[in-house]
Amino acid sequence: MGIDNLMVTLHRVPELHAVVETGTDWVALLGSLAAVVAVVAGSAYNAYSFKKTIISQEKLAEDNAGFLREQSKSEFLAKSRLDWIALFREHVSSFLSLGHSVYTVSEYIVDTSWVKGRTREEFKASTELYEIRYAEFSDKLAKARLHFAQLELLVSPNGEETETLINSMNEYIQAACSFEKIVDKGQKIVEITQRILRKEWAKVKEMKAL
């Protein structure tokens, strides 16, 4: 075979790298598939993590909302009891004060021997003074009884101290109207009131602790 024929034969043989280039690049293909799988897996994991986070946040928000509702309820109840305590104390103090005013004026209502005069003018002046004092007596007594009635509505009908308080207030105002000693009776009301208020303060503390 001549040199020319050998060269022609050699040119007819495909180059090795050409065959390789026209074949399938498995390394690149597998690498691409791995990348796709990684992206899909990563997306799925991110979606799962996001959903889990959302659920956790929703539960936390629900728990917080429940806690805030309970806290608001406790605060509302505590404030209501504080308002009740202030109102109760105010009515008791007003009742005692008015009762004392009734007692002071009742001296001139129970004993009317001072309503007299040596002349018609003096008797008329004395009578007019009696009417003024009686009007004051009636006014103070009516206001005292108003506070009495309000206290009856404030206290629980089944309360341990309710009956004792009502009876003590009744005795106090009757003594005041009759111009009898009221100091001890008034002190008894104060002591009963203090016992009631101590119990109410304890309730307030329990509510605030919730």
N, CA and C of each residue as an Amber inpcrd file, in Angstrom:
protein
   630
   0.8830000  -1.1800000   0.0000000   0.0000000   0.0000000   0.0000000
   0.9080000   1.2130000   0.0000000   0.5640000   2.1140000  -0.9300000
   1.4140000   3.2770000  -1.0090000   1.1110000   4.2660000   0.1010000
   1.9640000   5.1880000   0.2560000   1.7980000   6.1920000   1.3170000
   0.5530000   6.9970000   1.1370000   0.2010000   7.2370000  -0.1700000
  -1.0000000   8.0410000  -0.4190000  -2.2430000   7.3030000   0.0240000
  -2.2790000   5.9580000  -0.3270000  -3.4450000   5.1790000   0.0930000
  -3.5510000   5.0930000   1.6030000  -2.4600000   4.9830000   2.2900000
  -2.4480000   4.9170000   3.7660000  -3.0030000   6.1860000   4.3610000
  -2.6640000   7.3190000   3.8230000  -3.1300000   8.6060000   4.3350000
  -4.6290000   8.7300000   4.1330000  -5.1240000   8.2360000   2.9230000
  -6.5700000   8.2940000   2.6660000  -7.3070000   7.4220000   3.6550000
  -6.7710000   6.2270000   3.9430000  -7.4170000   5.3120000   4.9080000
  -7.4870000   5.9180000   6.2950000  -6.4090000   6.5350000   6.6850000
  -6.3630000   7.1520000   8.0080000  -7.3820000   8.2940000   8.1240000
  -7.5520000   9.0570000   7.0540000  -8.5130000  10.1680000   7.0990000
  -9.9470000   9.6640000   7.1860000 -10.2050000   8.4400000   6.7080000
 -11.5600000   7.8950000   6.7580000 -11.9450000   7.4180000   8.1640000
 -10.9740000   7.1630000   9.0270000 -11.2660000   6.7020000  10.4100000
 -11.7110000   7.8940000  11.2600000 -12.9120000   7.8540000  11.8870000
 -13.3710000   8.9980000  12.7160000 -12.4420000   9.2100000  13.9010000
 -12.2900000  10.4650000  14.2040000 -11.4450000  10.7810000  15.3730000
 -12.1370000  10.3060000  16.6470000 -11.3300000   9.8390000  17.5990000
 -11.8470000   9.2870000  18.8660000 -12.6360000  10.3140000  19.6480000
 -12.1200000  11.5230000  19.6570000 -12.8090000  12.5310000  20.4920000
 -14.1440000  12.9080000  19.9040000 -14.3030000  12.7400000  18.6020000
 -15.5860000  13.0300000  17.9600000 -16.6410000  12.0470000  18.4130000
 -16.2020000  10.7820000  18.5130000 -17.1570000   9.7690000  19.0010000
 -17.5840000  10.0820000  20.4170000 -16.6530000  10.4290000  21.2200000
 -16.9540000  10.7580000  22.6230000 -17.8710000  11.9500000  22.7090000
 -17.6190000  12.9370000  21.8290000 -18.4350000  14.1460000  21.8890000
 -19.8570000  13.8790000  21.4470000 -20.0540000  13.0100000  20.5480000
 -21.4150000  12.7410000  20.0780000 -22.1490000  11.7580000  20.9880000
 -21.4700000  11.1350000  21.9910000 -22.1130000  10.2160000  22.9200000
 -22.8240000  10.9700000  24.0430000 -23.4730000  10.2400000  24.9900000
 -24.1960000  10.8310000  26.1210000 -23.2270000  11.1440000  27.2510000
 -23.3500000  12.4050000  27.7940000 -22.4970000  12.8230000  28.9180000
 -23.2230000  12.4790000  30.2080000 -23.0380000  11.2510000  30.7020000
 -23.7620000  10.7680000  31.8940000 -23.4190000  11.5440000  33.1570000
 -22.2270000  11.9800000  33.2560000 -21.8280000  12.7360000  34.4560000
 -22.6120000  14.0330000  34.5670000 -22.6810000  14.7310000  33.4280000
 -23.4100000  15.9970000  33.4190000 -24.8960000  15.7650000  33.6700000
 -25.4390000  14.6920000  33.0320000 -26.8570000  14.3940000  33.1870000
 -27.2120000  14.0690000  34.6350000 -26.4000000  13.2170000  35.2420000
 -26.6450000  12.8730000  36.6510000 -26.5090000  14.0820000  37.5570000
 -25.5420000  14.9160000  37.1980000 -25.3750000  16.1360000  37.9970000
 -26.6000000  17.0260000  37.9100000 -27.1640000  17.1380000  36.7100000
 -28.3600000  17.9610000  36.5300000 -29.5420000  17.3790000  37.2950000
 -29.6970000  16.0370000  37.1910000 -30.7880000  15.3870000  37.9360000
 -30.6440000  15.5860000  39.4370000 -29.4170000  15.4770000  39.9150000
 -29.1800000  15.6850000  41.3530000 -29.5430000  17.1010000  41.7640000
 -29.2240000  18.0580000  40.9150000 -29.5440000  19.4550000  41.2120000
 -31.0470000  19.6660000  41.2720000 -31.7670000  19.0290000  40.2840000
 -33.2260000  19.1510000  40.2640000 -33.8330000  18.5470000  41.5230000
 -33.3410000  17.3350000  41.8720000 -33.8430000  16.6790000  43.0890000
 -33.5810000  17.5380000  44.3170000 -32.4050000  18.1380000  44.3700000
 -32.0610000  18.9840000  45.5120000 -32.9820000  20.1910000  45.5990000
 -33.2830000  20.7860000  44.4340000 -34.1690000  21.9540000  44.4210000
 -35.5710000  21.5750000  44.8730000 -36.0810000  20.4350000  44.3100000
 -37.4210000  19.9860000  44.6720000 -37.4990000  19.6510000  46.1550000
 -36.4730000  18.8950000  46.6360000 -36.4460000  18.5180000  48.0530000
 -36.3510000  19.7500000  48.9380000 -35.5180000  20.6930000  48.5180000
 -35.3800000  21.9250000  49.3000000 -36.6770000  22.7030000  49.3500000
 -37.3740000  22.7840000  48.2160000 -38.6540000  23.4990000  48.1690000
 -39.6860000  22.8230000  49.0610000 -39.7130000  21.4630000  48.9870000
 -40.6600000  20.7140000  49.8180000 -40.3730000  20.9230000  51.2950000
 -39.0820000  20.8930000  51.6520000 -38.7060000  21.0930000  53.0580000
 -39.0630000  22.5100000  53.5190000 -38.7910000  23.4780000  52.6450000
 -39.1110000  24.8620000  52.9940000 -40.6160000  25.0410000  53.1800000
 -41.3780000  24.3970000  52.2810000 -42.8370000  24.4820000  52.3970000
 -43.3130000  23.8350000  53.6930000 -42.7400000  22.6770000  54.0270000
 -43.0960000  21.9910000  55.2730000 -42.7340000  22.8380000  56.4900000
 -41.5250000  23.3990000  56.4620000 -41.0700000  24.2290000  57.5770000
 -41.9390000  25.4730000  57.7190000 -42.3200000  26.0710000  56.5880000
 -43.1470000  27.2680000  56.6060000 -44.5250000  26.9540000  57.2000000
 -45.1060000  25.8060000  56.7400000 -46.4120000  25.4020000  57.2530000
 -46.3480000  25.1300000  58.7530000 -45.2830000  24.4640000  59.1700000
 -45.1120000  24.1610000  60.5900000 -44.9710000  25.4460000  61.3980000
 -44.2330000  26.4110000  60.8490000 -44.0490000  27.6920000  61.5290000
 -45.3760000  28.4370000  61.6550000 -46.1540000  28.4140000  60.5460000
 -47.4570000  29.0850000  60.5570000 -48.3700000  28.4750000  61.6080000
 -48.4050000  27.1380000  61.6630000 -49.2440000  26.4510000  62.6530000
 -48.8090000  26.8060000  64.0700000 -47.4900000  26.8310000  64.3060000
 -46.9650000  27.1740000  65.6360000 -47.3370000  28.6020000  66.0040000
 -47.2180000  29.5050000  65.0230000 -47.5520000  30.9010000  65.2840000
 -49.0380000  31.0780000  65.5500000 -49.8690000  30.3270000  64.8040000
 -51.3110000  30.4020000  65.0310000 -51.6720000  29.8970000  66.4230000
 -51.0510000  28.7990000  66.8340000 -51.3210000  28.2640000  68.1740000
 -50.8540000  29.2370000  69.2470000 -49.6780000  29.8270000  69.0200000
 -49.1590000  30.7980000  69.9850000 -50.0790000  32.0040000  70.0720000
 -50.5480000  32.4570000  68.9000000 -51.4600000  33.6030000  68.8760000
 -52.7680000  33.2720000  69.5910000 -53.2590000  32.0310000  69.3730000
 -54.4920000  31.6070000  70.0300000 -54.3100000  31.5210000  71.5460000
 -53.1720000  30.9740000  71.9700000 -52.8880000  30.8820000  73.4050000
 -52.7800000  32.2730000  74.0210000 -52.1000000  33.1690000  73.3080000
 -51.9570000  34.5400000  73.8120000 -53.3050000  35.2370000  73.9010000
 -54.1390000  35.0070000  72.8730000 -55.4650000  35.6180000  72.8840000
 -56.2920000  35.0990000  74.0570000 -56.2030000  33.7860000  74.2990000
 -56.9170000  33.2100000  75.4330000 -56.4260000  33.7640000  76.7560000
 -55.1120000  33.9090000  76.8670000 -54.5290000  34.4570000  78.0960000
 -54.9790000  35.8950000  78.3110000 -54.9870000  36.6730000  77.2190000
 -55.3970000  38.0750000  77.3230000 -56.8680000  38.1880000  77.6920000
 -57.6890000  37.2650000  77.1410000 -59.1120000  37.2910000  77.5000000
 -59.3050000  37.0050000  78.9790000 -58.6080000  36.0020000  79.4860000
 -58.7130000  35.6630000  80.9050000 -58.1830000  36.7950000  81.7750000
 -57.0770000  37.3880000  81.3200000 -56.4900000  38.4910000  82.0710000
 -57.4360000  39.6890000  82.0930000 -58.0370000  39.9850000  80.9440000
 -58.9810000  41.1060000  80.8680000 -60.1900000  40.8450000  81.7540000
 -60.6470000  39.5970000  81.7510000 -61.7850000  39.2360000  82.5870000
 -61.4450000  39.4050000  84.0610000 -60.2630000  38.9570000  84.4500000
 -59.8310000  39.0790000  85.8410000 -59.6940000  40.5390000  86.2410000
 -59.0980000  41.3280000  85.3380000 -58.9290000  42.7540000  85.6220000
 -60.2830000  43.4490000  85.7330000 -61.2260000  43.0750000  84.8690000
 -62.5650000  43.6660000  84.9230000 -63.2650000  43.3310000  86.2410000
 -63.1660000  42.0630000  86.6430000 -63.7900000  41.6500000  87.9010000
 -63.1480000  42.3440000  89.0890000 -61.8240000  42.4560000  89.0530000
 -61.1150000  43.1220000  90.1460000 -61.5250000  44.5800000  90.2380000
 -61.6220000  45.2450000  89.0940000 -62.0270000  46.6530000  89.0840000
 -63.4580000  46.8130000  89.5860000 -64.3190000  45.8710000  89.2090000
 -65.7060000  45.9160000  89.6610000 -65.7900000  45.8070000  91.1770000
 -64.9820000  44.9090000  91.7450000 -64.9760000  44.7620000  93.2000000
 -64.3970000  45.9910000  93.8810000 -63.3860000  46.6030000  93.2650000
 -62.8180000  47.8350000  93.8210000 -63.8540000  48.9530000  93.8210000
 -64.6220000  49.0470000  92.7480000 -65.6880000  50.0520000  92.6780000
 -66.7400000  49.7670000  93.7440000 -67.0480000  48.4840000  93.9250000
 -68.0320000  48.0990000  94.9560000 -67.5310000  48.4830000  96.3420000
 -66.2660000  48.2250000  96.6130000 -65.6840000  48.5560000  97.9170000
 -65.7650000  50.0510000  98.1780000 -65.4010000  50.8530000  97.1680000
 -65.4340000  52.3110000  97.3220000 -66.8630000  52.7960000  97.5760000
 -67.8220000  52.2470000  96.8350000 -69.2210000  52.6440000  96.9920000
 -69.7690000  52.2150000  98.3500000 -69.4400000  51.0140000  98.7500000
 -69.8950000  50.5020000 100.0430000 -69.3630000  51.3580000 101.1840000
 -68.0750000  51.6660000 101.1400000 -67.4550000  52.4910000 102.1690000
 -68.0940000  53.8890000 102.2270000 -68.3690000  54.4270000 101.0580000
 -68.9670000  55.7660000 100.9850000 -70.3580000  55.7820000 101.6140000
 -71.1660000  54.7710000 101.3210000 -72.5190000  54.7160000 101.8660000
 -72.5020000  54.5280000 103.3900000 -71.6040000  53.6910000 103.8680000
 -71.5280000  53.4700000 105.3200000 -71.1210000  54.7560000 106.0440000
 -70.0920000  55.4190000 105.5340000 -69.6240000  56.6500000 106.1840000
 -70.7020000  57.7380000 106.1350000 -71.4140000  57.8410000 105.0170000
 -72.4890000  58.8400000 104.9010000 -73.6290000  58.5080000 105.8530000
 -73.9400000  57.2210000 105.9520000 -75.0130000  56.8090000 106.8570000
 -74.6690000  57.1630000 108.3060000 -73.4390000  56.8820000 108.7120000
 -73.0240000  57.1840000 110.0850000 -73.0150000  58.6970000 110.3440000
 -72.5520000  59.4520000 109.3760000 -72.4960000  60.9010000 109.5260000
 -73.8990000  61.4990000 109.6370000 -74.7800000  61.0640000 108.7650000
 -76.1480000  61.5620000 108.8040000 -76.8700000  61.1080000 110.0720000
 -76.5580000  59.8890000 110.5140000 -77.1450000  59.4010000 111.7550000
 -76.7550000  60.2870000 112.9350000 -75.5140000  60.7310000 112.9270000
 -75.0640000  61.6190000 113.9990000 -75.7840000  62.9590000 113.9180000
 -76.0240000  63.4490000 112.7100000 -76.7660000  64.7050000 112.5450000
 -78.2000000  64.5500000 113.0440000 -78.7880000  63.4000000 112.7570000
 -80.1340000  63.1210000 113.2450000 -80.1460000  63.1240000 114.7660000
 -79.1580000  62.4920000 115.3490000 -79.0490000  62.4320000 116.8090000
 -78.9460000  63.8380000 117.4060000 -78.1370000  64.6850000 116.7910000
 -77.9290000  66.0380000 117.3140000 -79.2310000  66.8480000 117.3130000
 -80.0040000  66.7330000 116.2500000 -81.2420000  67.5120000 116.1370000
 -82.3840000  66.8730000 116.9270000 -82.3350000  65.5470000 117.0890000
 -83.4390000  64.8480000 117.7390000 -83.6410000  65.2900000 119.1830000
 -82.6060000  65.8510000 119.7620000 -82.7450000  66.3630000 121.1380000
 -83.8900000  67.3570000 121.2230000 -84.0520000  68.1670000 120.1790000
 -85.0780000  69.2150000 120.1850000 -86.4030000  68.7070000 119.6310000
 -86.4000000  67.4900000 119.1160000 -87.6380000  66.9050000 118.5880000
 -88.2800000  65.9950000 119.6270000 -87.4360000  65.2320000 120.3210000
 -87.9350000  64.3180000 121.3540000 -88.4770000  65.0960000 122.5550000
 -87.7440000  66.1010000 122.9580000 -88.1540000  66.9300000 124.0990000
 -88.5480000  68.3080000 123.5770000 -89.8070000  68.5920000 123.6150000
 -90.3060000  69.8760000 123.0960000 -90.6350000  70.8610000 124.2160000
 -90.1150000  70.6000000 125.3910000 -90.4100000  71.4940000 126.5140000
 -89.8360000  72.8910000 126.2900000 -88.8930000  73.0260000 125.4100000
 -88.2720000  74.3290000 125.1360000 -89.1400000  75.2100000 124.2280000
 -90.1890000  74.5800000 123.6290000 -91.0930000  75.3470000 122.7530000
 -92.1020000  76.0720000 123.6410000 -91.7930000  77.2710000 123.9730000
 -92.6440000  78.0650000 124.8610000 -92.2790000  79.5380000 124.7240000
 -93.0090000  80.3620000 125.3950000 -92.7300000  81.7890000 125.3830000
 -93.6510000  82.5150000 126.3510000 -93.1210000  83.5310000 126.9090000
 -93.9260000  84.3050000 127.8670000 -94.9110000  85.2000000 127.1300000
 -94.6180000  85.4770000 125.9150000 -95.5230000  86.2800000 125.1090000
 -95.8670000  85.5030000 123.8440000 -96.8830000  85.9920000 123.1160000
 -97.2720000  85.3400000 121.8840000 -96.1330000  85.3670000 120.8620000
 -95.4090000  86.4810000 120.8180000 -94.3040000  86.6160000 119.8830000
 -93.1800000  85.6160000 120.1940000 -92.8810000  85.4770000 121.4910000
 -91.8330000  84.5330000 121.8880000 -92.2500000  83.0950000 121.5760000
 -93.5140000  82.8040000 121.8260000 -93.9880000  81.4480000 121.5350000
 -93.9670000  81.1770000 120.0290000 -94.3310000  82.1920000 119.2490000
 -94.3170000  82.0420000 117.8030000 -92.8970000  81.8130000 117.2960000
 -91.9630000  82.5580000 117.8470000 -90.5600000  82.3960000 117.4430000
 -90.0470000  81.0080000 117.8250000 -90.4370000  80.5500000 119.0150000
 -90.0190000  79.2260000 119.4670000 -90.6200000  78.1380000 118.5780000
 -91.8830000  78.3310000 118.1960000 -92.5490000  77.3560000 117.3280000
 -91.8890000  77.3130000 115.9500000 -91.5690000  78.4630000 115.4290000
 -90.9050000  78.5300000 114.1290000 -89.5320000  77.8450000 114.1760000
 -88.8370000  78.0260000 115.2830000 -87.5390000  77.3720000 115.4410000
 -87.7130000  75.8550000 115.4940000 -88.7740000  75.4360000 116.1550000
 -89.0530000  73.9870000 116.1910000 -89.2990000  73.4540000 114.7760000
 -90.0460000  74.1630000 114.0200000 -90.3440000  73.7300000 112.6520000
 -89.0710000  73.6470000 111.8020000 -88.1600000  74.5980000 112.0180000
 -86.8810000  74.5730000 111.2920000 -86.0740000  73.3390000 111.6840000
 -86.0330000  73.0820000 112.9920000 -85.2730000  71.9410000 113.4720000
 -85.9230000  70.6280000 113.0450000 -87.2390000  70.6070000 113.0190000
 -87.9230000  69.3880000 112.5920000 -87.6850000  69.1310000 111.1000000
 -87.6730000  70.1790000 110.3210000 -87.3910000  70.0410000 108.8870000
 -85.9750000  69.5050000 108.6670000 -85.0540000  70.0240000 109.4710000
 -83.6700000  69.5250000 109.3790000 -83.6040000  68.0660000 109.8090000
 -84.3100000  67.7520000 110.8830000 -84.3550000  66.3730000 111.3760000
 -84.9040000  65.4270000 110.3000000 -85.9900000  65.8060000 109.6820000
 -86.6250000  64.9760000 108.6520000 -85.7170000  64.8090000 107.4380000
 -85.0340000  65.8970000 107.0660000 -84.1460000  65.8530000 105.9030000
 -82.9700000  64.9040000 106.1500000 -82.3300000  65.0420000 107.3050000
 -81.1890000  64.1810000 107.6290000 -81.6170000  62.7240000 107.7590000
 -82.7830000  62.5120000 108.3580000 -83.2710000  61.1460000 108.5410000
 -83.5880000  60.5050000 107.1880000 -84.1970000  61.2610000 106.2840000
 -84.5280000  60.7330000 104.9610000 -83.2530000  60.3680000 104.1950000
 -82.2380000  61.2030000 104.2800000 -80.9740000  60.9110000 103.5890000
 -80.2820000  59.7040000 104.2060000 -80.3530000  59.6020000 105.5410000
 -79.7420000  58.4510000 106.2150000 -80.4390000  57.1620000 105.7890000
 -81.7610000  57.1990000 105.6940000 -82.5070000  56.0140000 105.2860000
 -82.2420000  55.6690000 103.8180000 -81.9520000  56.6770000 103.0050000
 -81.6020000  56.4170000 101.6060000 -80.3080000  55.6100000 101.5280000
 -79.3090000  56.0070000 102.3110000 -78.0470000  55.2610000 102.3390000
 -78.2640000  53.8690000 102.9340000 -79.1660000  53.7990000 103.8970000
 -79.5270000  52.5050000 104.4870000 -80.0450000  51.5730000 103.3910000
 -80.9830000  52.0740000 102.5950000 -81.5740000  51.2620000 101.5310000
 -80.5350000  50.8730000 100.4770000 -79.6480000  51.7910000 100.1460000
 -78.6140000  51.4910000  99.1500000 -77.6470000  50.4240000  99.6600000
 -77.3470000  50.4640000 100.9380000 -76.4760000  49.4430000 101.5240000
 -77.1570000  48.0830000 101.5290000 -78.4560000  48.0700000 101.7730000
 -79.1920000  46.8040000 101.7270000 -79.1190000  46.1690000 100.3360000
 -79.1140000  47.0160000  99.3070000 -79.0320000  46.5040000  97.9390000
 -77.6190000  46.0770000  97.5660000 -76.6360000  46.6910000  98.1950000
 -75.2450000  46.3720000  97.8600000 -74.7860000  45.0400000  98.4360000
 -75.2120000  44.7500000  99.6540000 -74.7220000  43.5380000 100.3090000
 -75.4810000  42.3130000  99.8010000 -74.8070000  41.1730000  99.8880000
 -75.4290000  39.9230000  99.4630000 -76.4790000  39.4950000 100.4910000
 -77.6810000  39.1290000 100.0470000 -78.7140000  38.7250000 100.9990000
 -78.3300000  37.4870000 101.8070000 -77.4210000  36.6810000 101.2570000
 -76.9990000  35.4640000 101.9570000 -75.6210000  35.6080000 102.6050000
 -75.1120000  36.8370000 102.6440000 -73.7950000  37.0630000 103.2290000
 -73.7720000  36.7950000 104.7260000 -72.6080000  36.3810000 105.2050000
 -72.4810000  36.0440000 106.6290000 -72.7360000  37.2570000 107.5190000
 -72.3010000  38.4430000 107.0800000 -72.3990000  39.6410000 107.9040000
 -73.6120000  40.4980000 107.5580000 -74.3730000  40.1110000 106.5400000
 -75.4610000  40.9620000 106.0570000 -76.5110000  41.2320000 107.1320000
 -77.0150000  40.1940000 107.7180000 -78.0660000  40.3570000 108.7330000
 -77.5660000  41.1730000 109.9140000 -76.3400000  40.9080000 110.3340000
 -75.7680000  41.6440000 111.4620000 -75.6270000  43.1220000 111.1280000
 -75.1760000  43.4150000 109.9180000 -75.0040000  44.8140000 109.5100000
 -76.3470000  45.5360000 109.4500000 -77.3360000  44.9120000 108.8160000
 -78.6530000  45.5420000 108.6820000 -79.2720000  45.8010000 110.0520000
 -79.1960000  44.8390000 110.9360000 -79.7610000  45.0080000 112.2880000
 -79.0320000  46.1230000 113.0440000 -77.7240000  46.1770000 112.8960000
 -76.9360000  47.1990000 113.5970000 -77.2530000  48.5970000 113.0710000
 -77.4240000  48.7220000 111.7590000 -77.7790000  50.0270000 111.2010000
 -79.1650000  50.4560000 111.6570000 -80.0740000  49.5010000 111.7220000
 -81.4300000  49.8050000 112.1770000 -81.4200000  50.2740000 113.6290000
 -80.6540000  49.6010000 114.4720000 -80.5420000  50.0000000 115.8820000
 -79.9030000  51.3800000 116.0120000 -78.9230000  51.6440000 115.1760000
 -78.2120000  52.9300000 115.2160000 -79.1440000  54.0880000 114.8670000
 -79.9140000  53.9600000 113.7980000 -80.7640000  55.0700000 113.3660000
 -81.9480000  55.2520000 114.3130000 -82.4390000  54.1520000 114.8800000
 -83.5230000  54.2730000 115.8510000 -83.0520000  54.9860000 117.1130000
 -81.8480000  54.6540000 117.5540000 -81.2820000  55.3290000 118.7320000
 -81.0650000  56.8060000 118.4420000 -80.6090000  57.1230000 117.2290000
 -80.3870000  58.5210000 116.8610000 -81.6980000  59.2990000 116.8770000
 -82.7510000  58.6920000 116.3720000 -84.0610000  59.3620000 116.3450000
 -84.6220000  59.5700000 117.7500000 -84.2720000  58.6790000 118.6670000
 -84.7830000  58.7430000 120.0420000 -83.8560000  59.5100000 120.9710000
 -82.8020000  60.0510000 120.4370000 -81.7850000  60.7700000 121.2020000
 -81.2060000  59.8900000 122.3170000 -80.8710000  58.6490000 121.9150000
 -80.2050000  57.7190000 122.8110000 -78.7410000  57.5950000 122.3850000
 -77.9400000  56.9640000 123.2170000 -76.5090000  56.8430000 122.9240000
 -76.2930000  56.0560000 121.6210000 -75.4480000  56.6000000 120.7730000
 -75.2220000  55.9570000 119.4670000 -73.7460000  55.5940000 119.2280000
 -72.8480000  56.0210000 120.1080000 -71.4160000  55.8080000 119.8770000
 -71.0950000  54.3190000 119.7450000 -71.5200000  53.5250000 120.7150000
 -71.2230000  52.0860000 120.6880000 -71.8880000  51.4070000 119.4900000
 -73.1030000  51.8330000 119.1730000 -73.8170000  51.2450000 118.0440000
 -73.1160000  51.6000000 116.7240000 -72.6120000  52.8170000 116.6440000
 -71.8810000  53.2220000 115.4520000 -70.5710000  52.4660000 115.3080000
 -69.8980000  52.2400000 116.4260000 -68.6550000  51.4860000 116.4110000
 -68.8770000  50.0490000 115.9620000 -70.0010000  49.4900000 116.3390000
 -70.3270000  48.1260000 115.9220000 -70.4750000  48.0580000 114.3940000
 -71.1010000  49.0710000 113.8230000 -71.2470000  49.1300000 112.3600000
 -69.8860000  49.2140000 111.6920000 -68.9900000  50.0190000 112.2630000
 -67.6340000  50.1590000 111.7180000 -66.9080000  48.8140000 111.7260000
 -67.0170000  48.0850000 112.8170000 -66.3380000  46.7930000 112.9240000
 -66.8850000  45.7790000 111.9090000 -68.1990000  45.7590000 111.7490000
 -68.8010000  44.8490000 110.7710000 -68.3440000  45.2200000 109.3610000
 -68.3350000  46.5260000 109.0970000 -67.9050000  47.0150000 107.7800000
 -66.4650000  46.6070000 107.4860000 -65.6140000  46.7180000 108.4720000
 -64.2110000  46.3400000 108.2920000 -64.0690000  44.8620000 107.9740000
 -64.8560000  44.0290000 108.5970000 -64.7990000  42.5950000 108.3120000
 -65.2410000  42.3130000 106.8780000 -66.2970000  42.9800000 106.4520000
 -66.7880000  42.7930000 105.0830000 -65.7440000  43.2510000 104.0770000
 -65.1400000  44.4050000 104.3340000 -64.1500000  44.9530000 103.3980000
 -62.8940000  44.0840000 103.3310000 -62.4950000  43.5050000 104.4500000
 -61.3280000  42.6120000 104.4260000 -61.5720000  41.4270000 103.5000000
 -62.7680000  40.8730000 103.5600000 -63.1090000  39.7440000 102.6940000
 -63.1250000  40.1670000 101.2260000 -63.6390000  41.3560000 100.9700000
 -63.6910000  41.8390000  99.5950000 -62.2880000  42.1250000  99.0480000
 -61.4060000  42.6660000  99.8800000 -60.0270000  42.9140000  99.4540000
 -59.3280000  41.5960000  99.1340000 -59.6210000  40.5750000  99.9080000
 -59.0340000  39.2580000  99.6320000 -59.4900000  38.7360000  98.2640000
 -60.7650000  38.9690000  97.9230000 -61.2830000  38.5550000  96.6200000
 -60.5700000  39.2910000  95.4900000 -60.3340000  40.5870000  95.7010000
 -59.6600000  41.4050000  94.6860000 -58.2560000  40.8800000  94.4440000
 -57.5450000  40.5480000  95.5140000 -56.1780000  40.0350000  95.3710000
 -56.1720000  38.7180000  94.6120000 -57.1540000  37.8760000  94.8850000
 -57.2550000  36.5870000  94.1670000 -57.5150000  36.8200000  92.6930000
 -58.3620000  37.7600000  92.3660000 -58.6620000  38.0650000  90.9710000
 -57.4470000  38.6050000  90.2340000 -56.6820000  39.4680000  90.8960000
 -55.4890000  40.0390000  90.2800000 -54.4050000  38.9910000  90.0800000
 -54.4460000  37.9500000  90.9180000 -53.4230000  36.9020000  90.8250000
 -53.7110000  35.9120000  89.7030000 -54.9040000  35.9600000  89.1460000
 -55.2870000  35.0040000  88.0970000 -54.5040000  35.2860000  86.8130000
